């Protein structure tokens, strides 16, 4: 069986993302320091984010709304206007943050695009993800871009059928075990986990045990070689 298609996650796979969120978390904790200790603030914000995912989806705008909601809850609905302004300013700064690709990304994608159909498969806010892709300079390497509300087995079934030759001839690579690896394997694709230095708690999951289509790499520059070796095995 040949391998024709490579799906790639965006945030924390191609460029930095979670580090920006962590810096804003620290800013939020400092802003509300008079109302709760850091552990409580982090826990309440995490609870609010989790609760709001079904309403706001993934991304900076939903995160900003969750920070405001958490601030209102912690202050009994009396958060100072200055606090709300500061949270909104933090959200705007995140949306305008420069895009910095991770080491090895440009070279790895250039190699892969010579032999495989590349598809960007990412969650998040449509406008923000489009902005980051344009700023990254990687857009021309992708045959298709899919910005989705959730990544599950059905997502990969549809995308690899629409833009490729089916999930069984595709590979998905990303930093999230929950979103990039497990559902892609369920769809019948190969899946490669490339961990980032920080992982959002919502994206944590156990690795599959002894799955013949699963691999884990230290960095994305190892991906072309890994795929080539699987292509030879499949052939």
Protein Blocks (a to p, Z undefined) as FASTA:
>chain_A
ZZfbdcddfehplpcfklmmmmmmmmmmmmmmmmocfklmmmmmmmmmmmmmmmnogajk
lmmmmmmmmmmmmnnopacfklmmmmmmmmmmmmmgccdddehklmmmmmmmmmmccddd
dedjfklmmmmmmmnopmmmpmbdcddfbdcfklmmmmmmmmmnojklcccddfbfklmm
mmmmmnopacdddddfbdcfklgccddehiakbccdfbfklmmmmmmmmmmmmZZ
